[in-house]
């Protein structure tokens, strides 16, 4: 099941992530969060939202 959430990348662009495909959310020293996906080992995106905000958004996106 897809759980698309709206995020902001490091260039201030709005992007949408299928957070259901993520395997790890890591806070970075730069203040960004790295979302890593399961398909490819080096498939990740850095976003401005905190890990807590991403998890909260994922819970909301998963609701029917």
C-alpha positions as CSV (number, residue, x, y, z in Angstrom):
1,X,0.0,0.0,0.0
2,X,1.3,3.5,-0.9
3,X,1.5,6.2,1.7
4,X,2.5,9.4,-0.2
5,X,3.6,12.3,2.0
6,X,4.5,15.9,1.0
7,X,8.1,16.9,1.9
8,X,10.6,19.7,1.1
9,X,14.0,18.8,-0.2
10,X,17.2,20.7,0.5
11,X,16.6,23.0,-2.5
12,X,13.1,24.1,-1.1
13,X,11.3,22.0,-3.8
14,X,8.1,20.3,-2.8
15,X,8.4,16.5,-3.4
16,X,6.2,13.5,-2.6
17,X,7.6,10.4,-1.1
18,X,6.0,7.0,-0.8
19,X,7.0,6.5,2.8
20,X,5.7,3.0,2.8
21,X,8.7,2.0,0.7
22,X,11.2,3.6,3.2
23,X,13.4,1.3,5.3
24,X,15.2,4.0,7.3
25,X,14.8,7.6,8.4
26,X,18.0,9.1,9.7
27,X,18.5,12.6,11.2
28,X,21.6,14.3,9.7
29,X,24.0,16.8,11.3
30,X,22.9,19.4,8.7
31,X,19.4,19.5,10.2
32,X,18.0,17.4,7.3
33,X,16.5,13.9,7.5
34,X,17.6,11.2,5.1
35,X,14.9,8.8,3.9
36,X,16.4,5.6,2.5
37,X,14.3,3.3,0.3
38,X,14.5,-0.5,-0.1
39,X,14.8,-1.0,-3.8
40,X,18.4,0.2,-4.2
41,X,21.0,0.4,-1.6
42,X,21.9,4.0,-2.4
43,X,18.4,5.2,-3.1
44,X,17.8,8.0,-0.7
45,X,16.5,11.6,-0.4
46,X,17.3,14.3,2.1
47,X,14.4,16.4,3.3
48,X,13.9,19.3,5.7
49,X,11.2,17.6,7.8
50,X,12.3,15.9,11.1
51,X,12.1,12.1,11.5
52,X,9.2,12.6,14.0
53,X,7.3,14.8,11.5
54,X,7.8,12.2,8.7
55,X,6.5,9.4,10.9
56,X,3.5,11.4,12.0
57,X,2.7,12.2,8.3
58,X,3.1,8.5,7.4
59,X,0.5,7.5,10.1
60,X,-1.9,10.1,8.7
61,X,-1.3,9.0,5.1
62,X,-2.0,5.4,5.9
63,X,-5.5,6.1,7.3
64,X,-8.3,4.9,5.0
